[in-house]
Amino acid sequence: MLISVVVPCMNEEASVPYLVERLTQTIAPYGARAEILLVDDGSSDDTWAEIQRAGQSCPQLRGIRLSANRGHQVALTAGLEAAKGERIFMLDADLQDPPELLGDMMGMMDRGYDVVYGRRKERQGETVFKRATAWMFYRALNAMSDIEIPRDTGDFRLVSRKALDAVLSMPERARFVRGMFAWAGFSQVGIEYTRAPRELGETKYPLRKMMRFAVDAMTAFSTKPLKFATRMSFASLAFSFLMMIYVMHSLIVYQTAPGWASVVLVISLFSGVQLLTLGILGEYIGRLYVEAKNRPLYFVSEDTRSAETLPLRKVV
């Protein structure tokens, strides 16, 4: 049974040597039945050089370099499409998720599960803001989503070939891989672990990227934001009707002239509702526009195993 380890890398030159060392130790029990795929997501540092250097001493390692930075989820998809294993192990290059958990995940999969994901019971070395926003993200996502996505999880997981093939058959460009595995179904189980602090490099998910990722996740698996916009429109109409009654009553009973404060208040309220509705519609229309262009997700510029070809993903 071949096991594939897929790791997307973005500006991780300091982490790659340590990453390869720990992965090599982790897959040692499987010998030639394991492969390591490191996907360089258009790094601007010496990440690719470190991957090439590591490949010279680790015959099980294959490096794939994308032609440009396409984002973590696309780089992960590129590695998943190149993986040949019957079981595929995913983790990040920062090693906050322990690769040594592979053995326990393999044991769970031997019991018949198709997806074994890691659930974070503790997040060490992260700020209160980071932990709070992560907590809110998963709960808001499940409240908005049409499917149940396991809370406090990432892309750290072991999946079967059957589950992976199902996910790779999904053509969308805005990839939210953990949500796609949840939507695909199959038999899934979680393993709790403590997430270690990042020791090398720096996080690749600042607040701006986290917000973009959250919007992509919510619009990819739910139409509830559109329904929310509709409800806001009805609420605005109801409020305007009540305001009309109030204004007419004031004019007839108290013979008061309309004041600028109430006018500004009403205009501001309805402008805000309209802009919010347009913003929600814009997110979905923008997604349709991107999907309609039907471009490949990525191009590969270099491959440490140049004799092997990596298929380009096309949206059909």
Secondary structure by P-SEA (a helix, b strand, c coil): cbbbbbbbbccccccaaaaaaaaaaaaccccccbbbbbbccccccaaaaaaaaaaaacccbbbbbccccccaaaaaaaaaaaccccbbbbbcccccccccaaaaaaaaaaacccbbbbbbcccccccaaaaaaaaaaaaaaaaaccccccccccccccccaaaaaaaaaccccccaaaaaaaaaccbbbbbbbbbbccccccccccaaaaaaaaaaaaaaccaaaaaaaaaaaaaaaaaaaaaaaaaaaaaacccccccaaaaaaaaaaaaaaaaaaaaaaaaaaaaaaaaaaccccccccccccccbbbbbbbcc
